[in-house]
Amino acid sequence: MQRLNVQISGEADKVIIYHTKGAERMLSVHQRLAELYTISRRRPLSAAELTEQQHCLHANAVYCWEMGRLNNEALLAAQTEDTKWQQVISAQLYEVRMNGKAGKGHK
């Protein structure tokens, strides 16, 4: 587990965010959303930070929709007992968890 320290606006307070490695690791976009949220609790976000927050929220929405689609397909593959399809979907789910999106040729 990697520990990340984030200093907020020059104050002595620090936010500690843990980034785990493995199948359920946090994407950097989620980590940055947590940082921006914590910063916003202390002070208003700058225009650049607000723009970055919107980009992170968009990326998070795309990630959630992709995971939802793949989980639905995994359920269909299991119900139809299509093991080859299940293996393809399992690989895609892993790729999305690791990279935030499935590679080309998927979908």
MOPAC internal coordinates of N, CA, C and O (Angstrom, degrees):
PM7 1SCF
backbone

  N    0.0000 0     0.00 0     0.00 0    0    0    0
  C    1.4530 1     0.00 0     0.00 0    1    0    0
  C    1.5218 1   107.92 1     0.00 0    2    1    0
  O    1.2310 1   120.62 1   -51.32 1    3    2    1
  N    1.2996 1   116.42 1   128.68 1    3    2    1
  C    1.4635 1   122.22 1  -179.95 1    5    3    2
  C    1.5192 1   109.04 1   -96.76 1    6    5    3
  O    1.2310 1   120.43 1   -49.47 1    7    6    5
  N    1.3292 1   116.79 1   130.53 1    7    6    5
  C    1.4549 1   121.51 1   179.37 1    9    7    6
  C    1.5136 1   109.19 1   -98.79 1   10    9    7
  O    1.2310 1   120.67 1   -51.62 1   11   10    9
  N    1.3234 1   116.32 1   128.38 1   11   10    9
  C    1.4565 1   121.43 1   179.45 1   13   11   10
  C    1.5143 1   109.46 1  -114.38 1   14   13   11
  O    1.2310 1   120.30 1   -50.74 1   15   14   13
  N    1.3162 1   117.02 1   129.26 1   15   14   13
  C    1.4501 1   121.70 1   176.07 1   17   15   14
  C    1.5157 1   109.20 1  -103.76 1   18   17   15
  O    1.2310 1   120.38 1   -46.04 1   19   18   17
  N    1.3173 1   116.88 1   133.96 1   19   18   17
  C    1.4528 1   121.91 1   179.70 1   21   19   18
  C    1.5156 1   107.83 1  -125.25 1   22   21   19
  O    1.2310 1   120.10 1   -59.44 1   23   22   21
  N    1.3026 1   117.40 1   120.56 1   23   22   21
  C    1.4564 1   120.42 1   177.18 1   25   23   22
  C    1.5238 1   108.45 1   -90.65 1   26   25   23
  O    1.2310 1   120.52 1   -43.26 1   27   26   25
  N    1.3178 1   116.62 1   136.74 1   27   26   25
  C    1.4529 1   121.27 1  -174.69 1   29   27   26
  C    1.5232 1   109.92 1  -106.97 1   30   29   27
  O    1.2310 1   120.86 1   -60.27 1   31   30   29
  N    1.3116 1   115.97 1   119.73 1   31   30   29
  C    1.4609 1   126.04 1   174.45 1   33   31   30
  C    1.5255 1   114.15 1    40.49 1   34   33   31
  O    1.2310 1   120.87 1  -134.79 1   35   34   33
  N    1.3224 1   115.95 1    45.21 1   35   34   33
  C    1.4530 1   120.35 1   174.40 1   37   35   34
  C    1.5253 1   114.90 1    73.41 1   38   37   35
  O    1.2310 1   119.45 1  -179.14 1   39   38   37
  N    1.3076 1   118.65 1     0.86 1   39   38   37
  C    1.4533 1   120.88 1   179.86 1   41   39   38
  C    1.5286 1   109.56 1   -79.38 1   42   41   39
  O    1.2310 1   120.68 1   -16.71 1   43   42   41
  N    1.2984 1   116.30 1   163.29 1   43   42   41
  C    1.4541 1   121.10 1  -179.79 1   45   43   42
  C    1.5320 1   111.37 1   -75.30 1   46   45   43
  O    1.2310 1   120.19 1   159.40 1   47   46   45
  N    1.3358 1   117.23 1   -20.60 1   47   46   45
  C    1.4641 1   120.41 1  -179.96 1   49   47   46
  C    1.5209 1   109.72 1   -64.95 1   50   49   47
  O    1.2310 1   120.70 1   -39.71 1   51   50   49
  N    1.3033 1   116.26 1   140.29 1   51   50   49
  C    1.4555 1   120.61 1   177.81 1   53   51   50
  C    1.5182 1   109.55 1  -126.48 1   54   53   51
  O    1.2310 1   121.71 1   -33.78 1   55   54   53
  N    1.3003 1   114.33 1   146.22 1   55   54   53
  C    1.4471 1   121.85 1   174.91 1   57   55   54
  C    1.5178 1   106.15 1  -103.02 1   58   57   55
  O    1.2310 1   120.16 1   -48.05 1   59   58   57
  N    1.2965 1   117.30 1   131.95 1   59   58   57
  C    1.4520 1   120.48 1   178.12 1   61   59   58
  C    1.5193 1   107.69 1  -111.68 1   62   61   59
  O    1.2310 1   121.00 1   -57.69 1   63   62   61
  N    1.3096 1   115.69 1   122.31 1   63   62   61
  C    1.4568 1   121.70 1   178.28 1   65   63   62
  C    1.5240 1   106.93 1  -117.50 1   66   65   63
  O    1.2310 1   120.81 1   -51.33 1   67   66   65
  N    1.3229 1   116.07 1   128.67 1   67   66   65
  C    1.4567 1   120.49 1   179.26 1   69   67   66
  C    1.5154 1   109.43 1   -95.25 1   70   69   67
  O    1.2310 1   121.09 1   -49.22 1   71   70   69
  N    1.3017 1   115.52 1   130.78 1   71   70   69
  C    1.4579 1   122.57 1   180.00 1   73   71   70
  C    1.5210 1   106.85 1  -112.96 1   74   73   71
  O    1.2310 1   120.31 1   -66.56 1   75   74   73
  N    1.3117 1   117.02 1   113.44 1   75   74   73
  C    1.4552 1   120.99 1  -177.19 1   77   75   74
  C    1.5163 1   110.35 1   -92.18 1   78   77   75
  O    1.2310 1   121.05 1   -28.68 1   79   78   77
  N    1.3062 1   115.59 1   151.32 1   79   78   77
  C    1.4596 1   120.89 1   176.35 1   81   79   78
  C    1.5181 1   106.86 1  -106.48 1   82   81   79
  O    1.2310 1   121.00 1   -37.25 1   83   82   81
  N    1.3147 1   115.70 1   142.75 1   83   82   81
  C    1.4545 1   119.95 1   179.03 1   85   83   82
  C    1.5102 1   110.04 1   132.74 1   86   85   83
  O    1.2310 1   121.13 1    12.11 1   87   86   85
  N    1.3163 1   115.45 1  -167.89 1   87   86   85
  C    1.4646 1   121.42 1  -173.48 1   89   87   86
  C    1.5254 1   113.13 1   -62.08 1   90   89   87
  O    1.2310 1   119.88 1   151.56 1   91   90   89
  N    1.3060 1   117.83 1   -28.44 1   91   90   89
  C    1.4587 1   120.25 1  -177.24 1   93   91   90
  C    1.5285 1   111.32 1  -109.04 1   94   93   91
  O    1.2310 1   120.63 1  -145.75 1   95   94   93
  N    1.3045 1   116.41 1    34.25 1   95   94   93
  C    1.4586 1   119.64 1  -177.52 1   97   95   94
  C    1.5255 1   111.51 1   -68.58 1   98   97   95
  O    1.2310 1   121.05 1   -24.65 1   99   98   97
  N    1.2953 1   115.60 1   155.35 1   99   98   97
  C    1.4629 1   122.08 1  -179.60 1  101   99   98
  C    1.5274 1   109.15 1   -84.87 1  102  101   99
  O    1.2310 1   120.64 1   -45.70 1  103  102  101
  N    1.3195 1   116.37 1   134.30 1  103  102  101
  C    1.4569 1   119.80 1   174.84 1  105  103  102
  C    1.5231 1   109.10 1   -73.45 1  106  105  103
  O    1.2310 1   120.34 1   -28.99 1  107  106  105
  N    1.3182 1   116.95 1   151.01 1  107  106  105
  C    1.4588 1   120.41 1  -178.84 1  109  107  106
  C    1.5245 1   111.73 1   -60.10 1  110  109  107
  O    1.2310 1   120.29 1   149.82 1  111  110  109
  N    1.3382 1   117.05 1   -30.18 1  111  110  109
  C    1.4637 1   119.80 1   179.06 1  113  111  110
  C    1.5296 1   110.46 1   -65.38 1  114  113  111
  O    1.2310 1   120.39 1   143.33 1  115  114  113
  N    1.3307 1   116.86 1   -36.67 1  115  114  113
  C    1.4634 1   120.22 1   178.67 1  117  115  114
  C    1.5334 1   110.73 1   -71.07 1  118  117  115
  O    1.2310 1   121.53 1   142.52 1  119  118  117
  N    1.2986 1   114.67 1   -37.48 1  119  118  117
  C    1.4596 1   119.82 1   176.87 1  121  119  118
  C    1.5297 1   110.03 1   -62.41 1  122  121  119
  O    1.2310 1   120.39 1   134.90 1  123  122  121
  N    1.3185 1   116.86 1   -45.10 1  123  122  121
  C    1.4696 1   120.23 1  -179.48 1  125  123  122
  C    1.5185 1   111.49 1   -67.36 1  126  125  123
  O    1.2310 1   119.94 1   143.61 1  127  126  125
  N    1.3392 1   117.72 1   -36.39 1  127  126  125
  C    1.4697 1   120.25 1   175.12 1  129  127  126
  C    1.5222 1   110.75 1   -59.21 1  130  129  127
  O    1.2310 1   120.47 1   137.67 1  131  130  129
  N    1.3218 1   116.70 1   -42.33 1  131  130  129
  C    1.4672 1   120.56 1   178.42 1  133  131  130
  C    1.5298 1   110.66 1   -62.94 1  134  133  131
  O    1.2310 1   120.85 1   138.92 1  135  134  133
  N    1.3199 1   115.98 1   -41.08 1  135  134  133
  C    1.4637 1   119.98 1   178.75 1  137  135  134
  C    1.5298 1   110.90 1   -63.86 1  138  137  135
  O    1.2310 1   120.75 1   133.18 1  139  138  137
  N    1.3355 1   116.17 1   -46.82 1  139  138  137
  C    1.4680 1   119.73 1  -179.32 1  141  139  138
  C    1.5226 1   111.26 1   -63.84 1  142  141  139
  O    1.2310 1   120.11 1   140.96 1  143  142  141
  N    1.3237 1   117.40 1   -39.04 1  143  142  141
  C    1.4620 1   120.65 1   177.56 1  145  143  142
  C    1.5297 1   110.00 1   -61.69 1  146  145  143
  O    1.2310 1   120.93 1   134.79 1  147  146  145
  N    1.3243 1   115.82 1   -45.21 1  147  146  145
  C    1.4710 1   119.75 1  -178.96 1  149  147  146
  C    1.5192 1   110.72 1   -64.19 1  150  149  147
  O    1.2310 1   120.27 1   138.11 1  151  150  149
  N    1.3166 1   117.09 1   -41.89 1  151  150  149
  C    1.4652 1   121.03 1   177.30 1  153  151  150
  C    1.5230 1   109.95 1   -60.92 1  154  153  151
  O    1.2310 1   120.69 1   137.87 1  155  154  153
  N    1.3481 1   116.30 1   -42.13 1  155  154  153
  C    1.4709 1   120.14 1  -177.63 1  157  155  154
  C    1.5196 1   112.64 1   -65.92 1  158  157  155
  O    1.2310 1   120.15 1   160.02 1  159  158  157
  N    1.3218 1   117.32 1   -19.98 1  159  158  157
  C    1.4661 1   120.88 1   177.14 1  161  159  158
  C    1.5258 1   111.10 1   -75.67 1  162  161  159
  O    1.2310 1   120.22 1   160.36 1  163  162  161
  N    1.3259 1   117.19 1   -19.64 1  163  162  161
  C    1.4656 1   122.91 1  -177.88 1  165  163  162
  C    1.5296 1   113.14 1   -99.91 1  166  165  163
  O    1.2310 1   121.77 1   146.84 1  167  166  165
  N    1.3483 1   114.22 1   -33.16 1  167  166  165
  C    1.4691 1   119.54 1  -177.09 1  169  167  166
  C    1.5179 1   108.23 1  -158.91 1  170  169  167
  O    1.2310 1   120.48 1   -18.76 1  171  170  169
  N    1.3410 1   116.70 1   161.24 1  171  170  169
  C    1.4709 1   118.41 1   175.89 1  173  171  170
  C    1.5320 1   110.30 1   -65.08 1  174  173  171
  O    1.2310 1   120.56 1   -36.53 1  175  174  173
  N    1.3067 1   116.53 1   143.47 1  175  174  173
  C    1.4577 1   120.21 1   176.95 1  177  175  174
  C    1.5239 1   110.01 1   -71.92 1  178  177  175
  O    1.2310 1   120.96 1   -33.29 1  179  178  177
  N    1.3202 1   115.76 1   146.71 1  179  178  177
  C    1.4670 1   121.01 1   175.69 1  181  179  178
  C    1.5271 1   108.76 1   -72.50 1  182  181  179
  O    1.2310 1   120.67 1   -11.06 1  183  182  181
  N    1.3147 1   116.32 1   168.94 1  183  182  181
  C    1.4665 1   120.65 1   178.75 1  185  183  182
  C    1.5302 1   110.47 1   -59.03 1  186  185  183
  O    1.2310 1   120.38 1   137.92 1  187  186  185
  N    1.3125 1   116.88 1   -42.08 1  187  186  185
  C    1.4686 1   120.79 1   179.27 1  189  187  186
  C    1.5278 1   110.95 1   -64.67 1  190  189  187
  O    1.2310 1   120.61 1   139.38 1  191  190  189
  N    1.3192 1   116.43 1   -40.62 1  191  190  189
  C    1.4702 1   120.43 1   178.94 1  193  191  190
  C    1.5302 1   111.13 1   -67.35 1  194  193  191
  O    1.2310 1   120.24 1   143.09 1  195  194  193
  N    1.3328 1   117.14 1   -36.91 1  195  194  193
  C    1.4698 1   120.29 1   177.23 1  197  195  194
  C    1.5247 1   110.74 1   -65.07 1  198  197  195
  O    1.2310 1   120.67 1   139.23 1  199  198  197
  N    1.3251 1   116.33 1   -40.77 1  199  198  197
  C    1.4629 1   120.36 1   176.71 1  201  199  198
  C    1.5199 1   110.36 1   -63.12 1  202  201  199
  O    1.2310 1   120.90 1   135.15 1  203  202  201
  N    1.3172 1   115.89 1   -44.85 1  203  202  201
  C    1.4670 1   120.69 1   178.42 1  205  203  202
  C    1.5306 1   110.95 1   -61.78 1  206  205  203
  O    1.2310 1   120.57 1   140.23 1  207  206  205
  N    1.3155 1   116.52 1   -39.77 1  207  206  205
  C    1.4612 1   120.84 1   178.03 1  209  207  206
  C    1.5338 1   110.32 1   -61.01 1  210  209  207
  O    1.2310 1   120.29 1   137.32 1  211  210  209
  N    1.3309 1   117.05 1   -42.68 1  211  210  209
  C    1.4598 1   120.55 1   178.68 1  213  211  210
  C    1.5379 1   111.20 1   -64.21 1  214  213  211
  O    1.2310 1   120.12 1   140.57 1  215  214  213
  N    1.3161 1   117.38 1   -39.43 1  215  214  213
  C    1.4618 1   120.78 1   176.92 1  217  215  214
  C    1.5350 1   110.42 1   -63.22 1  218  217  215
  O    1.2310 1   120.72 1   137.56 1  219  218  217
  N    1.3302 1   116.23 1   -42.44 1  219  218  217
  C    1.4675 1   120.97 1   178.76 1  221  219  218
  C    1.5250 1   111.25 1   -64.57 1  222  221  219
  O    1.2310 1   120.46 1   138.69 1  223  222  221
  N    1.3294 1   116.73 1   -41.31 1  223  222  221
  C    1.4654 1   120.41 1   179.18 1  225  223  222
  C    1.5288 1   110.67 1   -64.61 1  226  225  223
  O    1.2310 1   120.28 1   140.46 1  227  226  225
  N    1.3247 1   117.06 1   -39.54 1  227  226  225
  C    1.4672 1   120.91 1   177.05 1  229  227  226
  C    1.5267 1   110.13 1   -62.88 1  230  229  227
  O    1.2310 1   120.53 1   131.96 1  231  230  229
  N    1.3241 1   116.60 1   -48.04 1  231  230  229
  C    1.4674 1   120.40 1   179.65 1  233  231  230
  C    1.5219 1   110.87 1   -61.17 1  234  233  231
  O    1.2310 1   120.20 1   141.95 1  235  234  233
  N    1.3219 1   117.22 1   -38.05 1  235  234  233
  C    1.4597 1   121.04 1   177.87 1  237  235  234
  C    1.5304 1   110.95 1   -64.74 1  238  237  235
  O    1.2310 1   120.03 1   138.17 1  239  238  237
  N    1.3207 1   117.55 1   -41.83 1  239  238  237
  C    1.4674 1   121.07 1   178.87 1  241  239  238
  C    1.5293 1   110.60 1   -62.89 1  242  241  239
  O    1.2310 1   120.15 1   136.43 1  243  242  241
  N    1.3284 1   117.31 1   -43.57 1  243  242  241
  C    1.4600 1   121.11 1   178.19 1  245  243  242
  C    1.5276 1   109.86 1   -61.37 1  246  245  243
  O    1.2310 1   120.61 1   135.99 1  247  246  245
  N    1.3248 1   116.45 1   -44.01 1  247  246  245
  C    1.4689 1   122.00 1   178.51 1  249  247  246
  C    1.5359 1   110.70 1   -59.92 1  250  249  247
  O    1.2310 1   120.25 1   133.59 1  251  250  249
  N    1.3231 1   117.13 1   -46.41 1  251  250  249
  C    1.4709 1   121.20 1  -178.77 1  253  251  250
  C    1.5242 1   111.34 1   -63.87 1  254  253  251
  O    1.2310 1   119.81 1   136.82 1  255  254  253
  N    1.3269 1   117.97 1   -43.18 1  255  254  253
  C    1.4620 1   121.20 1   178.73 1  257  255  254
  C    1.5272 1   110.81 1   -64.44 1  258  257  255
  O    1.2310 1   120.18 1   138.77 1  259  258  257
  N    1.3196 1   117.27 1   -41.23 1  259  258  257
  C    1.4660 1   120.84 1   179.81 1  261  259  258
  C    1.5303 1   110.78 1   -65.30 1  262  261  259
  O    1.2310 1   120.36 1   136.36 1  263  262  261
  N    1.3330 1   116.91 1   -43.64 1  263  262  261
  C    1.4645 1   119.82 1   177.90 1  265  263  262
  C    1.5290 1   110.77 1   -64.51 1  266  265  263
  O    1.2310 1   119.85 1   140.17 1  267  266  265
  N    1.3093 1   117.89 1   -39.83 1  267  266  265
  C    1.4584 1   121.51 1   178.01 1  269  267  266
  C    1.5144 1   111.61 1   -62.95 1  270  269  267
  O    1.2310 1   120.63 1   135.88 1  271  270  269
  N    1.3321 1   116.39 1   -44.12 1  271  270  269
  C    1.4656 1   120.96 1   178.65 1  273  271  270
  C    1.5205 1   110.83 1   -60.91 1  274  273  271
  O    1.2310 1   121.09 1   133.28 1  275  274  273
  N    1.3299 1   115.53 1   -46.72 1  275  274  273
  C    1.4585 1   119.26 1  -178.66 1  277  275  274
  C    1.5282 1   112.10 1   -67.12 1  278  277  275
  O    1.2310 1   120.12 1   142.16 1  279  278  277
  N    1.3136 1   117.38 1   -37.84 1  279  278  277
  C    1.4695 1   119.59 1   177.04 1  281  279  278
  C    1.5227 1   110.96 1   -64.71 1  282  281  279
  O    1.2310 1   119.84 1   141.63 1  283  282  281
  N    1.3214 1   117.92 1   -38.37 1  283  282  281
  C    1.4668 1   120.86 1   176.12 1  285  283  282
  C    1.5322 1   110.75 1   -64.63 1  286  285  283
  O    1.2310 1   120.76 1   137.63 1  287  286  285
  N    1.3356 1   116.14 1   -42.37 1  287  286  285
  C    1.4584 1   119.25 1   177.85 1  289  287  286
  C    1.5236 1   111.28 1   -65.15 1  290  289  287
  O    1.2310 1   120.33 1   142.92 1  291  290  289
  N    1.3223 1   116.97 1   -37.08 1  291  290  289
  C    1.4638 1   120.64 1   177.71 1  293  291  290
  C    1.5338 1   110.59 1   -62.20 1  294  293  291
  O    1.2310 1   120.62 1   139.98 1  295  294  293
  N    1.3193 1   116.42 1   -40.02 1  295  294  293
  C    1.4597 1   120.70 1   177.66 1  297  295  294
  C    1.5269 1   110.44 1   -63.64 1  298  297  295
  O    1.2310 1   120.43 1   135.74 1  299  298  297
  N    1.3373 1   116.78 1   -44.26 1  299  298  297
  C    1.4684 1   120.43 1   178.19 1  301  299  298
  C    1.5306 1   111.52 1   -62.25 1  302  301  299
  O    1.2310 1   120.77 1   137.33 1  303  302  301
  N    1.3270 1   116.14 1   -42.67 1  303  302  301
  C    1.4617 1   120.16 1   179.48 1  305  303  302
  C    1.5235 1   110.63 1   -63.10 1  306  305  303
  O    1.2310 1   120.34 1   140.17 1  307  306  305
  N    1.3177 1   116.96 1   -39.83 1  307  306  305
  C    1.4682 1   120.40 1   178.54 1  309  307  306
  C    1.5259 1   110.84 1   -67.14 1  310  309  307
  O    1.2310 1   120.45 1   137.06 1  311  310  309
  N    1.3178 1   116.75 1   -42.94 1  311  310  309
  C    1.4663 1   120.47 1  -178.68 1  313  311  310
  C    1.5303 1   112.06 1   -66.69 1  314  313  311
  O    1.2310 1   120.20 1   149.49 1  315  314  313
  N    1.3258 1   117.22 1   -30.51 1  315  314  313
  C    1.4642 1   120.53 1   178.99 1  317  315  314
  C    1.5269 1   111.82 1   -93.93 1  318  317  315
  O    1.2310 1   121.00 1  -177.99 1  319  318  317
  N    1.3350 1   115.70 1     2.01 1  319  318  317
  C    1.4722 1   123.14 1   179.15 1  321  319  318
  C    1.5279 1   112.05 1    55.40 1  322  321  319
  O    1.2310 1   120.95 1  -141.83 1  323  322  321
  N    1.3192 1   115.79 1    38.17 1  323  322  321
  C    1.4638 1   122.21 1   178.47 1  325  323  322
  C    1.5307 1   108.08 1   -93.97 1  326  325  323
  O    1.2310 1   121.10 1   -89.07 1  327  326  325
  N    1.3422 1   115.49 1    90.93 1  327  326  325
  C    1.4675 1   119.92 1  -174.07 1  329  327  326
  C    1.5234 1   113.14 1   -67.54 1  330  329  327
  O    1.2310 1   120.33 1   146.25 1  331  330  329
  N    1.3295 1   116.97 1   -33.75 1  331  330  329
  C    1.4707 1   119.07 1   178.46 1  333  331  330
  C    1.5275 1   109.97 1   -64.38 1  334  333  331
  O    1.2310 1   120.37 1   135.57 1  335  334  333
  N    1.3197 1   116.90 1   -44.43 1  335  334  333
  C    1.4674 1   121.53 1   177.98 1  337  335  334
  C    1.5245 1   110.48 1   -63.16 1  338  337  335
  O    1.2310 1   120.74 1   139.60 1  339  338  337
  N    1.3430 1   116.20 1   -40.40 1  339  338  337
  C    1.4660 1   120.03 1   178.26 1  341  339  338
  C    1.5239 1   110.78 1   -59.65 1  342  341  339
  O    1.2310 1   120.12 1   138.84 1  343  342  341
  N    1.3224 1   117.38 1   -41.16 1  343  342  341
  C    1.4619 1   120.90 1   179.77 1  345  343  342
  C    1.5288 1   111.28 1   -65.75 1  346  345  343
  O    1.2310 1   120.37 1   139.32 1  347  346  345
  N    1.3256 1   116.90 1   -40.68 1  347  346  345
  C    1.4680 1   120.98 1   178.36 1  349  347  346
  C    1.5302 1   109.62 1   -63.22 1  350  349  347
  O    1.2310 1   120.81 1   133.79 1  351  350  349
  N    1.3287 1   116.06 1   -46.21 1  351  350  349
  C    1.4694 1   120.33 1  -179.10 1  353  351  350
  C    1.5218 1   110.91 1   -65.55 1  354  353  351
  O    1.2310 1   120.39 1   140.33 1  355  354  353
  N    1.3216 1   116.86 1   -39.67 1  355  354  353
  C    1.4627 1   120.54 1   178.06 1  357  355  354
  C    1.5313 1   110.55 1   -59.55 1  358  357  355
  O    1.2310 1   120.50 1   137.27 1  359  358  357
  N    1.3188 1   116.64 1   -42.73 1  359  358  357
  C    1.4695 1   120.60 1   178.22 1  361  359  358
  C    1.5256 1   110.68 1   -64.82 1  362  361  359
  O    1.2310 1   120.47 1   140.21 1  363  362  361
  N    1.3307 1   116.71 1   -39.79 1  363  362  361
  C    1.4632 1   120.67 1   178.84 1  365  363  362
  C    1.5256 1   110.74 1   -66.19 1  366  365  363
  O    1.2310 1   120.19 1   138.06 1  367  366  365
  N    1.3280 1   117.24 1   -41.94 1  367  366  365
  C    1.4706 1   120.45 1   178.21 1  369  367  366
  C    1.5290 1   110.49 1   -60.11 1  370  369  367
  O    1.2310 1   120.71 1   136.50 1  371  370  369
  N    1.3239 1   116.25 1   -43.50 1  371  370  369
  C    1.4599 1   120.28 1   178.84 1  373  371  370
  C    1.5267 1   110.22 1   -61.58 1  374  373  371
  O    1.2310 1   120.70 1   134.96 1  375  374  373
  N    1.3247 1   116.26 1   -45.04 1  375  374  373
  C    1.4662 1   120.95 1  -179.36 1  377  375  374
  C    1.5320 1   111.56 1   -61.59 1  378  377  375
  O    1.2310 1   120.32 1   137.83 1  379  378  377
  N    1.3230 1   117.00 1   -42.17 1  379  378  377
  C    1.4669 1   120.44 1   179.25 1  381  379  378
  C    1.5297 1   110.21 1   -66.32 1  382  381  379
  O    1.2310 1   120.23 1   138.75 1  383  382  381
  N    1.3347 1   117.17 1   -41.25 1  383  382  381
  C    1.4750 1   119.51 1   178.27 1  385  383  382
  C    1.5212 1   111.37 1   -62.93 1  386  385  383
  O    1.2310 1   120.18 1   144.73 1  387  386  385
  N    1.3332 1   117.25 1   -35.27 1  387  386  385
  C    1.4676 1   120.98 1  -177.37 1  389  387  386
  C    1.5229 1   112.97 1   -82.30 1  390  389  387
  O    1.2310 1   120.47 1   141.14 1  391  390  389
  N    1.3458 1   116.71 1   -38.86 1  391  390  389
  C    1.4643 1   120.98 1  -171.15 1  393  391  390
  C    1.5207 1   114.90 1  -116.48 1  394  393  391
  O    1.2310 1   120.14 1   169.83 1  395  394  393
  N    1.3177 1   117.33 1   -10.17 1  395  394  393
  C    1.4449 1   120.11 1  -178.69 1  397  395  394
  C    1.5128 1   113.74 1    90.01 1  398  397  395
  O    1.2310 1   120.16 1   171.07 1  399  398  397
  N    1.3387 1   117.30 1    -8.93 1  399  398  397
  C    1.4629 1   120.59 1   177.99 1  401  399  398
  C    1.5198 1   109.21 1  -159.92 1  402  401  399
  O    1.2310 1   121.88 1   -22.38 1  403  402  401
  N    1.3392 1   114.00 1   157.62 1  403  402  401
  C    1.4650 1   119.20 1   176.17 1  405  403  402
  C    1.5201 1   108.15 1   -83.04 1  406  405  403
  O    1.2310 1   121.20 1   -30.00 1  407  406  405
  N    1.3096 1   115.31 1   150.00 1  407  406  405
  C    1.4593 1   120.27 1  -179.50 1  409  407  406
  C    1.5066 1   112.60 1   -68.63 1  410  409  407
  O    1.2310 1   120.98 1    -6.38 1  411  410  409
  N    1.3073 1   115.73 1   173.62 1  411  410  409
  C    1.4615 1   120.95 1   178.94 1  413  411  410
  C    1.5269 1   109.22 1   -63.89 1  414  413  411
  O    1.2310 1   121.63 1   -31.91 1  415  414  413
  N    1.3224 1   114.49 1   148.09 1  415  414  413
  C    1.4497 1   119.24 1  -178.93 1  417  415  414
  C    1.5107 1   112.34 1    94.47 1  418  417  415
  O    1.2310 1   119.93 1   168.92 1  419  418  417
  N    1.3264 1   117.73 1   -11.08 1  419  418  417
  C    1.4657 1   121.97 1   177.46 1  421  419  418
  C    1.5127 1   108.58 1   -97.60 1  422  421  419
  O    1.2310 1   120.95 1   -15.66 1  423  422  421
  N    1.2782 1   115.80 1   164.34 1  423  422  421
  C    1.4702 1   127.21 1   176.16 1  425  423  422
  C    1.4560 1   111.69 1   109.58 1  426  425  423
  O    1.2310 1   120.10 1   180.00 1  427  426  425

